[in-house]
Amino acid sequence: MNWVALFPGQGSQHPQMGLDLFQNHKETLIDKFEMVMGWSLKDACEFASEEELKKTNVAQPSIFAISYVYCLEAIKKYGKPSALAGHSLGEYTALAISGVINFEDALEIISIRGDAMQTVVEKIDSAMCAVLTKEMEITLKDINSLQKQGINIWVANFNDLSQIVIAGLEKDLNYVIKNPASISARKIIKLDVAGAFHTPLMSSAKKPLEVILSKILFNEPFIPVIMNLDAQYTSKDTVRNQLAKQIDNPILFLNQLKKLENDVNPELWMHIGPGDVTTGMAKRSISSGDVRTINSLESLSTT
């Protein structure tokens, strides 16, 4: 079957996620995870509160590992996907499934990335908001105008034809939330994430990430992966730069979806991992193919 996998990023976490996986994937989700991370993923998924799971250095490795194993299960049923893409953190899941990095190395990078991002979050009062708009070009011009006036907000994600995510200082986002007309928005929704990811506010987190990336052996992908930074295919020669720059540059997910549709034209698009966020993005952005959600073994058995 000609299908593609889409992996979610931070914000998709929720209590009890992935509990149906641990019995049959003990080596990966318990043994390997605890060896690298030093804490129990099963305990986090089963007992952690929403607030505890929201912490960047907990949410990111947890979402990655759960998404990775759900994809292994999907591959058992559907065979190898034609291509892969992930949203922010989900890019690491795509790279691990494609063989560019192994599971343990991905976890180590994510751990250092998550710690570095959490450090920034604790120093800067920042946040992210989804913006729904019918006038995307006007909204983008309005954001540029606010920046020139000293309002510290940036576009962090280009998600689909009618939705972007903005991020910045909390006080500046609060102004925009109270004044949606200032960016010609139909609706603004504050997101359940810890900080202003994929903006210049995250630049200080880049150095620790670059250090660990320099130590990792990367391979050529055996499944094509389209990257957030430039919506282009990755290789062992480009992946370090693409991952390092991703941390403080916007996610071009809409461009990735369009490239997948143009290059692969899959019969089936599958969100794989907690939640269903990339399902909605795909449905609002593509014109062909069936879109489904795999966020439990039950959902896989019914697709």
Order of alpha helices (4+ residues) and beta strands (2+ residues): beta-alpha-alpha-alpha-alpha-beta-alpha-alpha-beta-alpha-beta-beta-alpha-beta-alpha-alpha-alpha-beta-alpha-beta-alpha
